[in-house]
Amino acid sequence: MKKSIAFIYGVIAYFIFLVAFLYAIGFVENFIVPKSIDTGTETSLMQAFLINTVLLSLFAIQHSVMARPEFKKWWTSIISPVIERSTYVLLSSLALFLLYWQWQPMPSIVWNIESESAVMIINGICFFGWIVVLLSTFMINHFELFGLKQIFENLKGKQSQRPTFKINYLYKIVRHPIMMGFIIAFWATPRMTMGHLLFSLTTTIYIFIAVKFLEEKDLRKYYEKEYEDYQKSVSMLFPFIGKRN
């Protein structure tokens, strides 16, 4: 019974993530969704800046703190390790929904490209970034990354194995292609508003800090020399930039 409940919980968490991910594309690109990064009731610039900064900070704190091994060790003494990843995915998705809901538009234009050809090219680059994000999750283990592998193995009574270190496809070019894809998607826009700029700049700074000073530290500790050698041979976020000497 517990295994079935954990499985249903993990599946629900995964589908909530899918909705959050798809909504993110529409939110950032002002595409289809009812409320996007540049829509909603306008407030003063300072109020919008403060609210949006708090929303981004809440997501960053939740996303980073819950991913740390020390937190996981404490957290799995309270909840089952089987649903630890699903819970992380669920809470990250809910933090995103809060951001979508409460985000305040800052519509002042930073740049606006009107050439139809240029707009098509930039939009193509943007959606290429989103495709890189999605495909990169499958180049490692999409189902383990989002908690499905853990709950399925638990349902079958199998013991989860320690993840092995593999370098596949885009991971031979950059160490964090998922984050590279996000940065491309966030910045490639023909119409940049102050709100979009705040979002892109803040998330880019967060990605760099979280990857360089948190995630890479954990990976070096977990995989030891394998990851240190990987750092020396492959760039961190963009090809040819950020190798560790």
Buried (B, 14 or more C-beta within 10 A) or exposed (E): EEBEEBBEBBBEBBEBBEEBBEBBBBBBBBEEBEBBBBBBEEBEBEEBBEBBEEBBEBBBEBBBEBBBEEBBEEBBEEEBBBBBBBBBBBBBBBBBBBBBEBBBBBBEEEEEBEEEEEBEBBBEBBBBBBEBBEBBBEBBBBBBBBBBBBBBBBBEEEEEEEEEEEBEEBBEBBBBBBBBBBBBBBBBBBBBBBBBBBBBEBBBEBBBEBBBEBBBEBBBEEBEEBBEEBBEEBBBBBEEEBEBE
